[in-house]
């Protein structure tokens, strides 16, 4: 490390420490002696040998707060996100130019389909884990095992025959059980354990579209199945706010003739609000008995999106507007809270509302679910959420890394601090591998039964 590089890292350390010292919502720092912590960690930067070691030292200092939404984003990860956005913009520009010239889109070939193989070769190149290619399935770590909980129709996993309930045991011929065991032990006492376990495994499945990932599963009857999946482009529309970027997709459908379903993967991008509104309007016009909003696995995003989306379930003029709020955020000046007010609508949906949550629902998902529960507007099904509800921002450090830090504390409509605790469901329902192997989403089924039974009792 050159003298100039070391100075840049020292400046980055000072920026992180000073930001927390001056802007942390808790002036007591949770009982920590923050000036003493600076004296403890800063000399370590002066003797660090590389950027990774610097990042580890700063991360350990931040970790002393024991709070979510405080951490570092490596400079190379930020560069990858910027390159992804640039590539997306170039692709859109080329598509628009082609359309203006009247060119037809290229026909798909069989080469674009995922491969099913019984003895596949190891992928030839190292995958870019920050890429936007996806395998077409989601998972949860249940009882220490990575279990497939959702398969995207016509996606790589679906085409390759991967089914609900299959256990993923290796990625690129490397067993994942040691990684699961290590992370589970490290976060054994944390509400974030399941959230981090899922992310730890799922992130190893990413790459650029067209990359191959070699996976081994265990299906029913303990039979092993090996598949090579060709990653497909992430679903949805690319959205970005600052350094947070993701492809956001919305799924809406009728799960029964009288029950609507809306699921989405992140609170980000203007298209989300438009598609969510269109789905609610459709179910309202169909006079559906109930709507199910699925926030399982949703890590959050833009907090105030929850305000707008919750407004669709409150009729204008029927409520005290001042009382309609999801919760409040407090910074150091506790006398001036930021209130998550709900704006009711004259064209709202008035039927039953069920919200699905799990231990991978975080941040804005918790704000929306918890607020709707406290107001008595929704019934929650699933398991306790992640307890990671702090609002945050990201700044670029002198060394190029991003620093994410919480800017306020969140208190729910019912007066509960969600950080480290989470939101409890009204009905505790857990997914099981046996149920998934049978093709049953037990959480979704419980919500449907509640809506239909309520409707039957009214008749």
PyMOL commands that set and color helices and strands:
alter all, ss='L'
color gray80, all
select helices_A, chain A and resi 3-23+29-31+34-47+51-63+75-100+110-112+156-159+177-186+193-205+220-222+270-285+304-313+321-323+364-374+433-437+442-458
alter helices_A, ss='H'
color red, helices_A
select strands_A, chain A and resi 71-73+133-134+137-142+145-151+167-171+174-175+212-218+224-230+232-233+237-241+244-248+250-256+259-264+290-294+325-330+338-341+352-357+379-382+392-396+402-406+409-412+427-428
alter strands_A, ss='S'
color yellow, strands_A
deselect
rebuild
show_as cartoon
